Amino acid sequence: MNKYNFLMAAIHNVMDYYHIPGCAIAIIDKGKSFYFHFGYENIEKHIPFTLETVSGIGSCTKSMTAFAIMRLMDQGILDIDVPIHTYIPGFALYDEKASQMVTIRDMLCHRTGVAGHDGTWPNDSISRKEFVYRLKYMQPNVAFRTLAQYSNVMYVALGGIMEMVTGKTWETILKEEIFDPLEMKHTYCHLSDAYKSGHMAMPHLWDHKLKVISPWKIDMAGPCGSVMSTIQDMCTWVRMHMQNGQWQGKQLLSSSLFRDMHTPQIIMNYPHLKMGTAIGYGLGWRILMYHDTEIQQHTGKIEGYSAFQFYVPKEDSGAVFIDNLHTPSNPFFFTLQGLLLDYFLGIPQQDWLSFYIHRGGKNQEEIYHQLEFNYMPKRCVKETKPSHLLQDYEGIYSNPAYGEFTIRMNKNELELDERCVRHCPMKHFHYDTFSVEKIKEDTNIYTIPLTFLTNTDTGDISGFTLRMEPKVSDIFFHRIK
C-alpha cells in the first residue's frame, strides 16, 4: 500500500544488508491489519516466504505461557502470589529463604536471583515436572527479588508447574486457553507439527555465506520458546492484547489480571530501540517508553529464527515481524519499529536506517558471531600435559541440575556430549584442564574450561568442573561410570 512506501524501502535495505533470507510482517494500524512478505522460507529451494509460512517465534512464547497462567488464575486453578512450595510438595530453589517465598509472579518477571543456567535445557530424558525439582540445584548469582535476570529455566519450570496443577500438558493448556479461542489454527508447540504443516520456514545462519541449518528441537523446554506460527496467527494474538484481552466480544482475561500482566513488575534493561527507555518487565511482556508513550513488546530468538511483537495501547496500533535468520535480528526489528512508531505517533521520521546500517558499506562478519563467547582463562601454562592417558577420562558424569554428560574418545581426541548437543571438541589447555568448544546454551555458543579432578585415595578420575554458567561457580559433575 502506498502509505507504507516509507517502510518498504527500509525493509529491502536492511534485509539485504544483514542477509535476511525471508520475513513476514503484520501492521495493525488503528485496528486494521495489513500483511507483507519478502524473500524465502528456504533459500536453497527458493521457496517463497508467504503469509502461510510457519516460523519460530522464540521467546515471544513467554507471553503466551504467561497469558495461559493468568487464564488459569482467572479460573481459580492457581494463584501467582501464593508461595509455590505450599501447593507443589518438595518444590525448592537453591536458596532456602527464596524457597519459602518464591511465587509464580517472581518466576514470570525474572526476579528469582537465579542466573541463566541455559545448559540445563532442553533435556528430552526428563519431563517438565522433573525439571521443576532440578531448580534447587541451580546456584543463584544475586539475592532473591533484587535484580531482574532474564531466565529461560524459570519459564520451562512454569510449564511443569502448570502441568502439575491441571493434570494437562502445557501444549494442551495453550491450545485450550489461547489457540482455540483465537482460532490460531496454524500455531504449533512442537517442531514435528510445524513440519507437518508443509509450510515451515527453514532456519538460516550466516557464516561467510548464508546457509540452511537444522532446526533445533526444544519441545521439552517449550514454555520458554518453542512455539512456531504464521504472521496472520501472530497478528491475531497481538490484536487480542490491543483489545485488552477481548476477542470477538468475549473477555478472555479479566480486566484486572490483564492490566497486571502488562504492568512493570521490576526494573529491567534489555536491548531496545534507540531513543527508547526500558521501563521494566511485566508478566511475559517488556515495557518501553518512546516520546512519553508506552510500548508493550517482546523479542524472540531461537536457532535460526527471530520474531518481534509490539503494540502502542493508546494508538490502537502495533506490528509483528517474523524472519528466519539466526542473528542479528534486532537491527532489522528496531529499524522497522522506529519507522512505524514515528508514523503511529504522527511525529517527524528519524533516519532509522542510519542508526542500524552503514550506508554504502558492507556489514562486518563479526556481527554474525556476536553470540559466540570464549570463557577460557587468559593465561595458559605452557609445556604441561594431562595427568592420565586420554582414554582414562572417558566416562559418564552427572550433576543434579544439568543431568548426565558423556566424555568419549573420537579419533584420538576427547569430545563431550552435553544433553542433545553431541561431539563438542575438547583440546588440552594445561595440566588437567581442557577447552570445550561449541557448548550450546540457548542461542549462545561457548568455549569453556573443563578441569578433571582426581580421587586422592585411588588416583582415578572422580569428576570434573565445567564453566557452564559463567555468572556462578564452575559446575561440578561426578563420575558415575
FENZIBEL-V259034 format. One record per backbone hydrogen bond with DSSP energy under -0.5 kcal/mol. CO is the residue of the C=O (numbers start at 0). NH is the residue of the N-H. Records with the same first field share a line. If there is no record, write none. Layout:
BEGIN
CO = NH, NH
END
This chain:
BEGIN
0 = 3
1 = 4
3 = 6, 7
4 = 8
5 = 9
6 = 10
7 = 11
8 = 12
9 = 13
10 = 14
11 = 15
12 = 16
13 = 17
14 = 18, 19
18 = 20
20 = 39
21 = 323
22 = 37
23 = 321
24 = 35
25 = 319
26 = 28, 33
27 = 29, 317
28 = 31
31 = 28
33 = 26
35 = 24
37 = 22
38 = 48
40 = 201
41 = 45, 46
45 = 47
46 = 40, 41
47 = 49
49 = 52
50 = 231
52 = 54
53 = 200
54 = 228
56 = 59
57 = 60
58 = 61
59 = 62, 63
60 = 63, 64
61 = 65
62 = 66
63 = 67
64 = 68
65 = 69
66 = 70
67 = 71
68 = 72
69 = 73
70 = 74
71 = 76, 77
72 = 75
78 = 81
79 = 104
82 = 85
83 = 86, 87
86 = 88
87 = 90
94 = 98
95 = 99
96 = 100
97 = 100, 101
101 = 83
102 = 106
103 = 107
104 = 108
105 = 110
106 = 109
107 = 283
109 = 148
110 = 144
112 = 140, 141
115 = 152
116 = 119
117 = 120, 441
121 = 419
122 = 125
126 = 130
127 = 131
128 = 132
129 = 132
130 = 133, 134
131 = 134
133 = 136
134 = 93, 137
136 = 138
137 = 93
138 = 114
142 = 145
146 = 148
150 = 154
151 = 155
152 = 156
153 = 157
154 = 158
155 = 159
156 = 160
157 = 161
158 = 162
159 = 163
160 = 164
161 = 165
162 = 166
168 = 172
169 = 173
170 = 174
171 = 175
172 = 176
173 = 177, 178
174 = 179
177 = 181
178 = 183
179 = 182
182 = 184
183 = 186
187 = 227
189 = 193
190 = 194
191 = 195
192 = 196
193 = 196, 198
194 = 197
198 = 53
202 = 212
203 = 325
204 = 206, 210
208 = 206
210 = 204
214 = 216
215 = 217
217 = 220
218 = 221
220 = 223, 224
221 = 224, 225
226 = 56
227 = 187
228 = 54
229 = 233
230 = 234
231 = 235
232 = 236
233 = 237
234 = 238
235 = 239
236 = 240
237 = 241
238 = 242
239 = 244, 245
240 = 243
242 = 245
244 = 251, 252
246 = 249
249 = 246, 251
253 = 257
254 = 258
255 = 259
256 = 260
257 = 261
259 = 262
260 = 282
265 = 280
266 = 147
272 = 275
276 = 278, 288
279 = 286
280 = 264, 265
281 = 283
284 = 281
285 = 296
286 = 278, 279
287 = 294
288 = 276
289 = 292
292 = 289
294 = 287
295 = 310
296 = 285
297 = 308
299 = 306
301 = 304
303 = 203
304 = 301
305 = 322
306 = 299
307 = 320
308 = 297
309 = 318
310 = 295, 312
311 = 314, 315, 316
312 = 315
315 = 30
316 = 311
317 = 27
318 = 309
319 = 25
320 = 307
321 = 23
322 = 305
323 = 203
328 = 331, 332
329 = 333
330 = 334
331 = 335
332 = 336
333 = 337
334 = 338
335 = 339
336 = 340
337 = 341
338 = 342
339 = 343
340 = 344
341 = 345, 346
342 = 345
349 = 351
350 = 353, 354
351 = 354, 355
352 = 355, 356
356 = 358
357 = 360
363 = 366
364 = 367
365 = 368
366 = 369
368 = 371
370 = 444
372 = 374, 446
377 = 379
379 = 381
388 = 391
389 = 392
390 = 393
394 = 406
395 = 479, 480
396 = 404
397 = 477
398 = 402
402 = 398
403 = 418
404 = 396
405 = 416
406 = 394
407 = 414
409 = 412
412 = 409
413 = 425
414 = 407
415 = 417, 423
416 = 405, 418
417 = 420
419 = 421
420 = 417
422 = 424
423 = 415
424 = 436
426 = 434
429 = 432
431 = 451
432 = 428, 429
433 = 449
434 = 426, 436
435 = 447
438 = 440, 445
440 = 443
443 = 440
444 = 372
445 = 438
446 = 374
447 = 435
448 = 466
449 = 433, 451
450 = 464
452 = 461, 462
454 = 458
459 = 454
461 = 478
462 = 452
463 = 476
464 = 450
465 = 467, 474
468 = 471
474 = 465
476 = 463
477 = 397
END
